[in-house]
Amino acid sequence: ASIEAMCWMQGESDAYLPHSNNYEEGLRSFISDLRGDLDEYAGDAGIHFIDAGIYDSPLIDEHEAINAAKQSVASQSSKNHYFDTIAAGLEYDKEPLDNPDLAHFDALSTLQLGQLFANEFINIYS
């Protein structure tokens, strides 16, 4: 077996000052460590890192800073990839109807997130 790609949908916990100021450096280090630790399992093309932007929930102060850091890291390597969940229209404020969970994507958006990850993977290998 080989690892071709890692899908990453995290960052909300770091979307507050002062953590957001260090997110880019931490993400770069994480990806480097991940590739180093898993190198013996990497496919011929190495391990691609597919990163999803975080959402703009009112619970999250610094989503723009986190997403900018994710985009910057993605631009630093052809093996790093980023897609924008806000532009894709993913929602977090519709379910449950009587008390929305503003900390997570709704059910349909979670399915769409999986499809977005799959599309990125297909684009890499097509």
Summary of the structure (lengths in Angstrom):
residues: 126
radius of gyration: 15.2
end to end distance: 20.0
largest distance: 49.0
contacts: 347
relative contact order: 0.18
helix: 46%
strand: 12%
